[in-house]
Amino acid sequence: MMKDKISTNREGQVESMKSYYAFQAKIYDATRWTFLYGRNTVLEHIPFPADAPIKILEVGCGTGVNLRKLGQIFPNAELYGLDVSGDMLNQAEKNLSDYEERLTLLEEPYEKGTQYNGQFDVILFSYALTMINPQWQELLEQAPNDLTEHGVVVVVDFHKANVKAYKKFMSSNHVRLDGQLVPYLVKHFDTKFCRIKTGLAGVWDYMMYVGKKK
Ligand SMILES: C[S@@+](CC[C@H](N)C(=O)[O-])C[C@H]1O[C@@H](n2cnc3c(N)ncnc32)[C@H](O)[C@@H]1O
């Protein structure tokens, strides 16, 4: 993995991601399925009927792997994917060409004060929040404003590292593995599904979460 300087202000975080994914976008789909666990499983716990005409936003949609799966599970859903990396979105556009009529891809950061005003039934963060540091909490504070009354937040991500050297390695690749997401989610959303599971050979744990807006 390419290493670069880690910035913590908003502009720095966005620029780090753009430069990190300029190369990673090319190898993302070929490599990430081997260790980004739980992505398909968590989507099966979204509490809407399959034929519901819902509106789904994925924050940090990357190459569109989850939006593709969501499009299959919810054939009447409108799909929105937002990401700061144009390179990842270019891949997403190719991967999601069948969904053109009900897909919107936006190249912008999700942040406090965005104006989506209660329009989404589902907001998904898949392996994005542990890379958005230290702003991840602001994004979760924002999500309820952008959810409908019965909307849900769905999160799948790394939970924590069980091996110090791995935690350090991931931190140098922008990922924070301190078990920070679950306590926040459980406190601020009405939990419908929450699992922490062991990842590769116990080196790290990952988490899956579905919670309704309170
Ligand atoms: C590990 S990838 C996950 C991609 C996809 N969600 C998946 O599960 O395969 C993290 C994605 O989050 C995006 N990202 C990072 N910071 C972001 C921010 N502040 N706003 C929106 N997207 C961001 C990155 O550009 C990258 O595409």
The ligand as a Gaussian input file, in Angstrom:
#p B3LYP/6-31G(d) Opt

LIG

0 1
 C      -12.180000       1.523000       1.894000
 S      -13.046000       2.442000       0.684000
 C      -14.682000       1.708000       0.838000
 C      -15.429000       1.721000      -0.469000
 C      -16.779000       1.001000      -0.423000
 N      -17.641000       1.606000       0.547000
 C      -16.620000      -0.469000      -0.142000
 O      -17.175000      -0.977000       0.845000
 O      -15.943000      -1.147000      -0.947000
 C      -13.295000       4.033000       1.464000
 C      -13.902000       5.057000       0.501000
 O      -14.270000       6.212000       1.265000
 C      -13.987000       7.359000       0.488000
 N      -13.886000       8.517000       1.395000
 C      -12.868000       8.803000       2.255000
 N      -13.121000       9.950000       2.903000
 C      -14.323000      10.396000       2.460000
 C      -15.128000      11.528000       2.783000
 N      -14.756000      12.426000       3.672000
 N      -16.328000      11.673000       2.143000
 C      -16.732000      10.742000       1.219000
 N      -15.999000       9.654000       0.877000
 C      -14.802000       9.483000       1.492000
 C      -12.670000       7.008000      -0.199000
 O      -12.395000       7.841000      -1.302000
 C      -12.913000       5.543000      -0.569000
 O      -13.491000       5.411000      -1.851000

